[in-house]
Amino acid sequence: MLTARDFAALIGSSQATVNRRRQAGAILALGKASGGFRYPKWQIMDDGRLVPGLKELASEMPGP
């Protein structure tokens, strides 16, 4: 599980972009009890690209 900063570094992006993509459902994140989010590393392929189909997967998951 990665912080937004660490996730952003691995995909060559900014934290703000990671947060926007999370809000749009293009990146999966889990909320922490203490606030904030953690991002599963498995979403990132070895070349830094996101696994295809994350948005479709997220749309099938329950949540707000």
Secondary structure, 3 states (H helix, E strand, C coil): CECHHHHHHHHCCCHHHHHHHHHCCCCCCEECCCCCEEECHHHECCCCCECCCHHHHHHHCCCC
